[in-house]
């Protein structure tokens, strides 16, 4: 297939979006959540809600970008029928991650956002679900690496 700057830019947008998604999940679970324990409960809840709100609003743009750029590259490379198993695995894991995000955003996040006094258990549930998304993201990156050996 002919290579052009357009496809390089689509690939770059795809990779940057994945970095933001998986990197943001890692930050939220590994760095932010434990650091919030230094604050009193009211401050902790406020900072956590504001941070999750910003991250989730950003993901509302990032996730469609990842999926659309991925599908564009599949079509460019010959279509879904010609895609290697690694591409199909990436697509499946990306769709699962997107579904988990929607479930998280519509469920526990809305519950904690609307609560007068958010419960720590709900924040723990959010953290655990983000950890699952992050783990799937890392696995997806590993599968992507397997699908593109060095020449």
TORPA-4810 file (N, C-alpha, C, O; in nm, 3 decimals):
<nodes>
NODE_1_0.084_-0.119_0.000_0.000_0.000_0.000_0.088_0.125_0.000_0.192_0.130_0.066_X
NODE_2_0.045_0.224_-0.074_0.124_0.348_-0.075_0.124_0.415_0.062_0.022_0.421_0.131_X
NODE_3_0.240_0.464_0.098_0.257_0.529_0.227_0.256_0.680_0.205_0.322_0.730_0.114_X
NODE_4_0.183_0.749_0.285_0.179_0.895_0.272_0.184_0.958_0.409_0.171_0.891_0.511_X
NODE_5_0.204_1.087_0.410_0.209_1.160_0.537_0.076_1.151_0.609_0.072_1.152_0.732_X
NODE_6_-0.035_1.142_0.535_-0.167_1.131_0.596_-0.175_1.007_0.685_-0.223_1.015_0.798_X
NODE_7_-0.127_0.892_0.635_-0.134_0.769_0.713_-0.037_0.772_0.829_-0.063_0.711_0.933_X
NODE_8_0.074_0.840_0.814_0.166_0.858_0.926_0.100_0.942_1.035_0.115_0.913_1.154_X
NODE_9_0.028_1.045_0.996_-0.042_1.129_1.092_-0.157_1.054_1.161_-0.179_1.071_1.280_X
NODE_10_-0.228_0.970_1.086_-0.335_0.890_1.146_-0.276_0.793_1.247_-0.331_0.776_1.356_X
NODE_11_-0.164_0.729_1.212_-0.098_0.638_1.306_-0.050_0.715_1.430_-0.066_0.667_1.542_X
NODE_12_0.009_0.832_1.410_0.056_0.912_1.523_-0.061_0.952_1.613_-0.048_0.944_1.736_X
NODE_13_-0.173_0.993_1.555_-0.290_1.029_1.634_-0.342_0.908_1.712_-0.382_0.921_1.828_X
NODE_14_-0.339_0.793_1.649_-0.382_0.668_1.713_-0.293_0.638_1.834_-0.343_0.610_1.943_X
NODE_15_-0.162_0.643_1.815_-0.068_0.611_1.923_-0.074_0.714_2.035_-0.073_0.678_2.152_X
NODE_16_-0.080_0.842_2.000_-0.089_0.947_2.102_-0.215_0.930_2.185_-0.213_0.946_2.307_X
NODE_17_-0.325_0.897_2.119_-0.451_0.878_2.191_-0.443_0.759_2.286_-0.494_0.765_2.398_X
NODE_18_-0.379_0.652_2.243_-0.361_0.535_2.330_-0.272_0.571_2.449_-0.298_0.529_2.562_X
NODE_19_-0.167_0.648_2.424_-0.078_0.689_2.533_-0.156_0.769_2.637_-0.139_0.746_2.757_X
NODE_20_-0.240_0.860_2.592_-0.321_0.940_2.686_-0.417_0.851_2.764_-0.431_0.866_2.886_X
NODE_21_-0.483_0.758_2.695_-0.581_0.670_2.759_-0.516_0.579_2.863_-0.556_0.578_2.979_X
NODE_22_-0.416_0.502_2.820_-0.353_0.406_2.910_-0.265_0.478_3.013_-0.263_0.440_3.130_X
NODE_23_-0.194_0.580_2.970_-0.112_0.657_3.064_-0.195_0.730_3.167_-0.158_0.737_3.284_X
NODE_24_-0.309_0.784_3.125_-0.399_0.849_3.219_-0.456_0.751_3.320_-0.471_0.784_3.437_X
NODE_25_-0.487_0.631_3.273_-0.537_0.527_3.364_-0.429_0.490_3.466_-0.459_0.471_3.584_X
NODE_26_-0.305_0.478_3.419_-0.194_0.445_3.510_-0.176_0.557_3.612_-0.159_0.530_3.731_X
NODE_27_-0.181_0.680_3.568_-0.167_0.794_3.659_-0.278_0.794_3.764_-0.253_0.811_3.883_X
NODE_28_-0.401_0.774_3.718_-0.516_0.779_3.809_-0.509_0.672_3.917_-0.547_0.697_4.031_X
NODE_29_-0.461_0.554_3.881_-0.462_0.444_3.977_-0.334_0.431_4.058_-0.339_0.398_4.177_X
NODE_30_-0.221_0.456_3.996_-0.094_0.431_4.064_-0.042_0.553_4.139_0.023_0.540_4.242_X
NODE_31_-0.070_0.672_4.086_-0.013_0.794_4.146_-0.119_0.876_4.219_-0.103_0.907_4.337_X
NODE_32_-0.226_0.911_4.150_-0.324_1.002_4.208_-0.393_0.945_4.331_-0.389_1.004_4.438_X
NODE_33_-0.456_0.830_4.315_-0.539_0.775_4.423_-0.460_0.758_4.554_-0.509_0.803_4.658_X
NODE_34_-0.342_0.697_4.553_-0.268_0.685_4.680_-0.225_0.821_4.736_-0.221_0.839_4.858_X
NODE_35_-0.194_0.916_4.649_-0.150_1.048_4.695_-0.263_1.125_4.762_-0.238_1.210_4.848_X
NODE_36_-0.385_1.097_4.724_-0.500_1.168_4.783_-0.519_1.135_4.930_-0.587_1.209_5.001_X
NODE_37_-0.462_1.026_4.976_-0.474_0.990_5.117_-0.410_1.092_5.210_-0.433_1.090_5.331_X
NODE_38_-0.328_1.181_5.154_-0.265_1.285_5.234_-0.363_1.397_5.269_-0.335_1.478_5.358_X
NODE_39_-0.476_1.402_5.200_-0.575_1.509_5.220_-0.687_1.462_5.312_-0.710_1.342_5.329_X
NODE_40_-0.757_1.560_5.373_-0.874_1.522_5.451_-0.985_1.477_5.356_-0.976_1.501_5.236_X
NODE_41_-1.086_1.413_5.408_-1.189_1.349_5.326_-1.256_1.445_5.229_-1.274_1.410_5.112_X
NODE_42_-1.293_1.562_5.272_-1.361_1.658_5.184_-1.272_1.701_5.070_-1.315_1.704_4.955_X
NODE_43_-1.147_1.735_5.100_-1.052_1.774_4.996_-1.023_1.657_4.902_-1.018_1.675_4.780_X
NODE_44_-1.005_1.539_4.958_-0.975_1.419_4.879_-1.088_1.393_4.779_-1.063_1.370_4.661_X
NODE_45_-1.212_1.397_4.827_-1.326_1.373_4.738_-1.334_1.479_4.629_-1.360_1.447_4.513_X
NODE_46_-1.312_1.604_4.665_-1.320_1.713_4.569_-1.213_1.700_4.460_-1.243_1.710_4.341_X
NODE_47_-1.088_1.678_4.501_-0.979_1.664_4.404_-1.000_1.541_4.317_-0.979_1.545_4.196_X
NODE_48_-1.042_1.432_4.379_-1.062_1.309_4.304_-1.173_1.326_4.200_-1.158_1.285_4.085_X
NODE_49_-1.284_1.386_4.241_-1.395_1.409_4.147_-1.356_1.501_4.033_-1.389_1.475_3.917_X
NODE_50_-1.285_1.609_4.065_-1.243_1.702_3.960_-1.147_1.635_3.863_-1.158_1.653_3.742_X
NODE_51_-1.054_1.558_3.915_-0.957_1.491_3.829_-1.024_1.386_3.741_-1.000_1.380_3.621_X
NODE_52_-1.110_1.303_3.801_-1.181_1.202_3.722_-1.271_1.268_3.618_-1.281_1.221_3.505_X
NODE_53_-1.335_1.377_3.656_-1.421_1.449_3.561_-1.345_1.496_3.439_-1.390_1.480_3.326_X
NODE_54_-1.230_1.555_3.462_-1.147_1.602_3.349_-1.097_1.486_3.264_-1.099_1.492_3.141_X
NODE_55_-1.051_1.379_3.330_-1.000_1.262_3.259_-1.112_1.197_3.178_-1.091_1.164_3.061_X
NODE_56_-1.228_1.179_3.237_-1.338_1.115_3.165_-1.389_1.200_3.050_-1.425_1.147_2.944_X
NODE_57_-1.393_1.332_3.068_-1.433_1.420_2.955_-1.333_1.408_2.840_-1.372_1.408_2.724_X
NODE_58_-1.206_1.399_2.874_-1.104_1.383_2.771_-1.121_1.248_2.700_-1.107_1.240_2.578_X
NODE_59_-1.151_1.143_2.777_-1.168_1.011_2.717_-1.288_1.004_2.624_-1.291_0.922_2.533_X
NODE_60_-1.387_1.090_2.645_-1.503_1.093_2.555_-1.459_1.131_2.413_-1.531_1.101_2.317_X
NODE_61_-1.345_1.196_2.398_-1.290_1.231_2.267_-1.182_1.132_2.225_-1.170_1.095_2.108_X
NODE_62_-1.103_1.089_2.322_-0.989_1.001_2.295_-1.036_0.863_2.245_-0.984_0.812_2.146_X
NODE_63_-1.134_0.805_2.313_-1.177_0.669_2.278_-1.231_0.661_2.135_-1.189_0.573_2.061_X
NODE_64_-1.321_0.751_2.094_-1.363_0.745_1.952_-1.246_0.767_1.856_-1.243_0.707_1.749_X
NODE_65_-1.152_0.852_1.893_-1.035_0.876_1.808_-0.954_0.748_1.791_-0.912_0.716_1.680_X
NODE_66_-0.932_0.675_1.901_-0.857_0.548_1.893_-0.930_0.450_1.801_-0.870_0.391_1.712_X
NODE_67_-1.059_0.434_1.824_-1.135_0.336_1.745_-1.141_0.375_1.598_-1.119_0.291_1.511_X
NODE_68_-1.170_0.500_1.569_-1.183_0.543_1.430_-1.050_0.536_1.356_-1.045_0.487_1.243_X
NODE_69_-0.943_0.584_1.418_-0.813_0.577_1.350_-0.770_0.432_1.330_-0.710_0.399_1.228_X
NODE_70_-0.799_0.346_1.427_-0.766_0.204_1.411_-0.842_0.144_1.294_-0.784_0.072_1.213_X
NODE_71_-0.971_0.172_1.286_-1.051_0.118_1.175_-1.006_0.174_1.041_-1.004_0.102_0.941_X
NODE_72_-0.969_0.302_1.037_-0.918_0.360_0.913_-0.792_0.288_0.866_-0.777_0.260_0.748_X
NODE_73_-0.703_0.259_0.960_-0.579_0.191_0.923_-0.607_0.047_0.876_-0.541_-0.002_0.785_X
NODE_74_-0.704_-0.020_0.939_-0.740_-0.155_0.895_-0.793_-0.151_0.752_-0.753_-0.231_0.668_X
NODE_75_-0.882_-0.057_0.725_-0.937_-0.044_0.590_-0.826_-0.012_0.491_-0.823_-0.066_0.380_X
NODE_76_-0.736_0.077_0.529_-0.625_0.116_0.442_-0.533_-0.002_0.410_-0.477_-0.011_0.300_X
NODE_77_-0.518_-0.092_0.506_-0.428_-0.207_0.488_-0.496_-0.327_0.423_-0.437_-0.435_0.418_X
NODE_78_-0.616_-0.311_0.373_-0.680_-0.421_0.301_-0.810_-0.472_0.360_-0.869_-0.565_0.306_X
NODE_79_-0.854_-0.413_0.467_-0.983_-0.450_0.522_-0.977_-0.547_0.637_-0.872_-0.603_0.668_X
NODE_80_-1.091_-0.565_0.700_-1.102_-0.649_0.818_-1.071_-0.795_0.788_-1.013_-0.864_0.872_X
NODE_81_-1.109_-0.843_0.672_-1.088_-0.985_0.637_-0.939_-1.018_0.624_-0.899_-1.132_0.646_X
NODE_82_-0.858_-0.919_0.589_-0.715_-0.942_0.569_-0.631_-0.906_0.692_-0.508_-0.917_0.689_X
NODE_83_-0.697_-0.864_0.799_-0.623_-0.819_0.918_-0.562_-0.940_0.990_-0.628_-1.043_1.004_X
NODE_84_-0.437_-0.927_1.037_-0.375_-1.036_1.113_-0.442_-1.052_1.250_-0.516_-0.964_1.295_X
NODE_85_-0.416_-1.165_1.314_-0.480_-1.192_1.444_-0.449_-1.084_1.546_-0.532_-1.053_1.631_X
NODE_86_-0.329_-1.027_1.538_-0.292_-0.924_1.636_-0.381_-0.800_1.621_-0.419_-0.738_1.721_X
NODE_87_-0.414_-0.765_1.498_-0.501_-0.649_1.474_-0.641_-0.679_1.527_-0.704_-0.593_1.589_X
NODE_88_-0.689_-0.800_1.501_-0.822_-0.837_1.551_-0.823_-0.840_1.704_-0.922_-0.799_1.766_X
NODE_89_-0.715_-0.888_1.764_-0.707_-0.889_1.910_-0.704_-0.747_1.966_-0.771_-0.718_2.065_X
NODE_90_-0.627_-0.658_1.901_-0.624_-0.517_1.943_-0.763_-0.456_1.935_-0.806_-0.386_2.026_X
NODE_91_-0.832_-0.483_1.825_-0.965_-0.429_1.807_-1.060_-0.480_1.916_-1.136_-0.402_1.974_X
NODE_92_-1.056_-0.609_1.944_-1.142_-0.667_2.047_-1.113_-0.605_2.184_-1.206_-0.566_2.255_X
NODE_93_-0.986_-0.597_2.220_-0.951_-0.541_2.351_-0.987_-0.392_2.359_-1.030_-0.345_2.465_X
NODE_94_-0.969_-0.319_2.249_-1.008_-0.178_2.247_-1.157_-0.161_2.268_-1.200_-0.071_2.340_X
NODE_95_-1.237_-0.247_2.204_-1.382_-0.240_2.222_-1.422_-0.277_2.364_-1.513_-0.217_2.421_X
NODE_96_-1.355_-0.376_2.422_-1.383_-0.413_2.562_-1.347_-0.297_2.655_-1.423_-0.263_2.745_X
NODE_97_-1.230_-0.236_2.631_-1.189_-0.122_2.713_-1.290_-0.008_2.702_-1.324_0.054_2.802_X
NODE_98_-1.337_0.018_2.581_-1.436_0.125_2.561_-1.566_0.091_2.635_-1.625_0.177_2.699_X
NODE_99_-1.609_-0.035_2.625_-1.730_-0.076_2.696_-1.715_-0.064_2.847_-1.808_-0.021_2.916_X
NODE_100_-1.598_-0.103_2.899_-1.573_-0.090_3.042_-1.573_0.057_3.085_-1.622_0.091_3.193_X
NODE_101_-1.519_0.144_3.001_-1.521_0.286_3.033_-1.664_0.339_3.039_-1.700_0.412_3.131_X
NODE_102_-1.746_0.302_2.941_-1.885_0.348_2.939_-1.957_0.299_3.065_-2.030_0.375_3.129_X
NODE_103_-1.936_0.172_3.100_-1.998_0.117_3.221_-1.951_0.193_3.346_-2.031_0.223_3.434_X
NODE_104_-1.822_0.223_3.353_-1.765_0.296_3.466_-1.820_0.438_3.472_-1.860_0.486_3.578_X
NODE_105_-1.822_0.503_3.358_-1.866_0.642_3.353_-2.015_0.656_3.384_-2.056_0.750_3.452_X
NODE_106_-2.095_0.562_3.337_-2.240_0.569_3.358_-2.282_0.513_3.494_-2.390_0.546_3.544_X
NODE_107_-2.199_0.429_3.556_-2.234_0.366_3.682_-2.169_0.431_3.802_-2.220_0.531_3.853_X
NODE_108_-2.057_0.376_3.849_-1.996_0.425_3.972_-1.957_0.573_3.968_-1.970_0.643_4.069_X
NODE_109_-1.910_0.620_3.854_-1.871_0.762_3.850_-1.992_0.853_3.871_-1.983_0.952_3.943_X
NODE_110_-2.104_0.820_3.808_-2.225_0.902_3.827_-2.274_0.893_3.971_-2.321_0.992_4.028_X
NODE_111_-2.262_0.775_4.029_-2.303_0.756_4.168_-2.221_0.845_4.262_-2.275_0.914_4.348_X
NODE_112_-2.090_0.843_4.244_-2.003_0.921_4.332_-2.017_1.071_4.302_-2.004_1.154_4.393_X
NODE_113_-2.042_1.106_4.179_-2.056_1.247_4.140_-2.183_1.308_4.200_-2.184_1.426_4.236_X
NODE_114_-2.288_1.229_4.211_-2.416_1.279_4.261_-2.432_1.268_4.413_-2.525_1.324_4.470_X
NODE_115_-2.342_1.196_4.476_-2.353_1.173_4.620_-2.319_1.300_4.698_-2.229_1.375_4.661_X
NODE_116_-2.392_1.321_4.805_-2.361_1.434_4.894_-2.231_1.405_4.968_-2.145_1.492_4.981_X
NODE_117_-2.219_1.283_5.016_-2.096_1.238_5.082_-2.050_1.109_5.013_-2.088_1.000_5.054_X
NODE_118_-1.969_1.123_4.908_-1.923_1.003_4.836_-1.853_0.905_4.930_-1.775_0.944_5.017_X
NODE_119_-1.882_0.778_4.909_-1.824_0.674_4.993_-1.688_0.629_4.937_-1.672_0.618_4.815_X
NODE_120_-1.592_0.604_5.025_-1.461_0.556_4.980_-1.471_0.427_4.898_-1.392_0.405_4.807_X
NODE_121_-1.567_0.341_4.930_-1.582_0.215_4.857_-1.614_0.240_4.710_-1.572_0.163_4.624_X
NODE_122_-1.688_0.346_4.681_-1.720_0.377_4.542_-1.595_0.424_4.468_-1.573_0.387_4.353_X
NODE_123_-1.514_0.505_4.534_-1.388_0.547_4.474_-1.296_0.425_4.452_-1.226_0.417_4.351_X
NODE_124_-1.296_0.332_4.547_-1.216_0.210_4.531_-1.265_0.128_4.412_-1.185_0.072_4.338_X
NODE_125_-1.397_0.122_4.394_-1.454_0.050_4.279_-1.409_0.116_4.148_-1.373_0.047_4.052_X
NODE_126_-1.413_0.248_4.145_-1.368_0.321_4.025_-1.221_0.291_3.999_-1.183_0.264_3.885_X
NODE_127_-1.140_0.295_4.103_-0.997_0.268_4.088_-0.974_0.127_4.035_-0.892_0.107_3.945_X
NODE_128_-1.045_0.031_4.089_-1.027_-0.108_4.044_-1.068_-0.126_3.899_-1.004_-0.200_3.824_X
NODE_129_-1.175_-0.059_3.858_-1.219_-0.070_3.719_-1.120_-0.001_3.625_-1.096_-0.049_3.514_X
NODE_130_-1.064_0.110_3.668_-0.962_0.176_3.586_-0.837_0.088_3.578_-0.770_0.084_3.474_X
NODE_131_-0.805_0.017_3.686_-0.691_-0.077_3.683_-0.712_-0.186_3.578_-0.618_-0.222_3.508_X
NODE_132_-0.833_-0.237_3.568_-0.864_-0.339_3.467_-0.846_-0.281_3.327_-0.788_-0.345_3.240_X
NODE_133_-0.896_-0.159_3.306_-0.881_-0.093_3.176_-0.733_-0.073_3.145_-0.690_-0.096_3.032_X
NODE_134_-0.655_-0.031_3.244_-0.512_-0.010_3.223_-0.443_-0.141_3.188_-0.360_-0.144_3.097_X
NODE_135_-0.476_-0.250_3.259_-0.415_-0.380_3.231_-0.448_-0.425_3.089_-0.361_-0.475_3.018_X
NODE_136_-0.573_-0.408_3.048_-0.611_-0.443_2.910_-0.536_-0.355_2.810_-0.496_-0.403_2.704_X
NODE_137_-0.518_-0.228_2.844_-0.442_-0.139_2.756_-0.298_-0.183_2.740_-0.244_-0.181_2.629_X
NODE_138_-0.236_-0.223_2.849_-0.098_-0.272_2.842_-0.090_-0.402_2.762_0.004_-0.421_2.684_X
NODE_139_-0.187_-0.489_2.781_-0.192_-0.613_2.704_-0.211_-0.582_2.555_-0.150_-0.648_2.469_X
NODE_140_-0.293_-0.484_2.525_-0.315_-0.444_2.386_-0.186_-0.392_2.323_-0.156_-0.422_2.207_X
NODE_141_-0.110_-0.315_2.399_0.018_-0.264_2.350_0.115_-0.380_2.324_0.188_-0.380_2.226_X
NODE_142_0.114_-0.478_2.413_0.199_-0.596_2.394_0.159_-0.670_2.266_0.246_-0.708_2.187_X
NODE_143_0.030_-0.690_2.245_-0.018_-0.758_2.125_0.021_-0.678_2.001_0.060_-0.735_1.899_X
NODE_144_0.009_-0.544_2.008_0.047_-0.460_1.894_0.195_-0.478_1.862_0.234_-0.481_1.745_X
NODE_145_0.276_-0.491_1.966_0.421_-0.511_1.945_0.449_-0.646_1.880_0.539_-0.657_1.798_X
NODE_146_0.373_-0.748_1.918_0.390_-0.880_1.859_0.354_-0.881_1.711_0.411_-0.957_1.632_X
NODE_147_0.260_-0.797_1.675_0.212_-0.795_1.537_0.300_-0.720_1.440_0.277_-0.723_1.319_X
NODE_148_0.402_-0.651_1.491_0.487_-0.570_1.403_0.633_-0.596_1.432_0.699_-0.516_1.498_X
NODE_149_0.685_-0.710_1.383_0.826_-0.742_1.410_0.919_-0.647_1.335_0.884_-0.589_1.232_X
NODE_150_1.038_-0.633_1.391_1.139_-0.551_1.325_1.185_-0.620_1.197_1.196_-0.743_1.192_X
NODE_151_1.211_-0.543_1.095_1.256_-0.599_0.967_1.406_-0.594_0.957_1.463_-0.637_0.857_X
</nodes>
